C-alpha cells in the first residue's frame, strides 16, 4: 500500500489513504477514506482541492470543473505532438508587485495552468514522450514546504504533492532545476518552450537559472544548444490543443457565462444607477455572489459618449439620464472566463433613435451567432465580413451615407476572438481557419458613431454607441450561447429596468 502524503518537518506523518494509490492521481476515485490519525481538514495545500474545499471542487477534480484525468490527457496530447526525444519546458508566472512589498493577486500562466493545474509561482514543468509506453513523462519543479515562509506568504503544496496530487512522475525542489534541466536539455532532441525563447525574465526563478546556464563558461555547450535550431516555439502546438475545448471546459464556460449573465440581469433590475463606478462595483459583487471567483478583466462601464472609447476603464463619470450605458464585463471560475457586453438605456426605456440603432446591431448579432456551427464552414474573418456587410445595409436603411471605409470607422474592432483560459484565448491561432466544433468565441458587433458634424452620420445618432456581445460555443449543427442569461431583447431589458 502506497503512502499518500508525508509532509516535510513532520507536519503530517504517515497519512495513509485506505485502498487508494494517490490523492487525485491516476485512478481518480469518486470517494476517499482517511485514517483517524489525520482529518481531511488538517491537509494544507497551496490551492483548493476537494479534500480541503469540497464546496468548490467535486471529487476527482484538480481545479474547478476540470479533473486530474483531463490534465493528464492534455499532457499526453502535447507529448504526442512532439518529435521523438523532444521535451517541452514551461514556467509558472512570477508574483508581480504593485509597489514595494504590495503584490498583485497571483495569476498563473495560462499554458502552464492548462497542462498542470498547478497554481503557485516559482515552478517549472518539463513534459516529454515516454520511451517505454508512448505516454508522457512529467517532471514538476516547485517550492518545498517552509513553515516560516508559509506563515507570511501562505501555504505551499510542497514536494510530495507534485506526485501525489499533481501526478508528476518526478517532483523536485525548484532549487535543483539548474542541474537537472541542463541534463534534460542536453539529452533532448529538441526543446519546445516560449519560456526559453521569449518570456524568461532575469527576476524570475526560471529566468535566473536560464541566464546562468547560458552565461557560465562551463555551460557553453548549453548556451550553444539553446541558441541553435534545437529550440522551438511551443505556442503553435498549444494553440492547436487549447483552441478546441473539451466537454468539461465548455460546461465550465457555460457555468461562468450563466453566473455573469445573471449579474447583468441584477444590474438592469436594480436600476437607478447614478455613476459608472457604482454600477461597476455592483456587477463585481454580483459576479462573486452568483458563484464566480472574481472578474475576468477590468470591466468597461461607459455612460453616454464615454462608450466611444473602445477600452474605457476609468469608470469615474456620472451616468446621464436619457443616454445609454455600455457595459463590458465578465466573471471567472477556475481561470475560465466569459466575455459579455450589453447596452441599455440609463433611464430604463430606449428612445426611438436608440431603439433603431440597437435593433440594427442586434439583428446582425443574432445572424452571426446562428452561423457559429461547424457545418457552416466559416472562419472568424469570414464572419466579420458578413457582419460588416449586414451592418452596412442596416445603417444605410437608417440614413447613414457609407462610402469607402466608413464602416471601419463605425465598426472598428473585430467581430470575434477566442475565449477560454484567457479573454483573448490562443491569440496566435489564425482567424482564417474554419470554425470547428468545440471552439469557443465571442460575437460582438458594435456601432460607435463619432460625435462630430459629418453628413455621413445622421445627427440623431451622433455620439451614440451600441455593442452587443455574447460568448458562444461552436456546435456541429447549432451554436451554444454560453451567456444566454444576459438579457439583450429590448422588451426584456425594458421590463427589467421597469422593476427598478
Secondary structure, DSSP 8 states (H G I E B T S, - for coil): ----B--GGGSS--B-BTT-SSTT-TT--S---B-TTS-GGG---SS--TTT-TTT--TTEEETTEEHHHHHHHHHHHHHHS-TT-EEEEE-----EEETTEE------HHHHHHH----SS-EEEEEE-TTTSSEEEEEEE----HHHHHHH-----HHHHHHTT--SEEEEGGGHHHHHHHHHHH-S-EE-HIIIII--TTSHHHHHHHHHHHSGGGHHHHHHHHSTTEE-SHHHHHHHHHB--HHHHHHHHHHHHHHHHHHHHHHHH----BHHHHHHHHHHHHHHTT-SEESS--EEEEGGGGGSTT-----SB--TTSEEEEEE-EEETTEE--EEEEEETTSS--HHHHHHHHHHHHHHHHHHHT-BGGG--BHHHHHHHHHHHHHHHHHHTT----TTHHHHHS-S-S--B-SSSSSTTTTS-TTSB--TTBEEEE--EEE--SS--TTS-GGGTT-EEE-BEEEE-BSSS-EETTTTS--SHHHHHHHHHH-
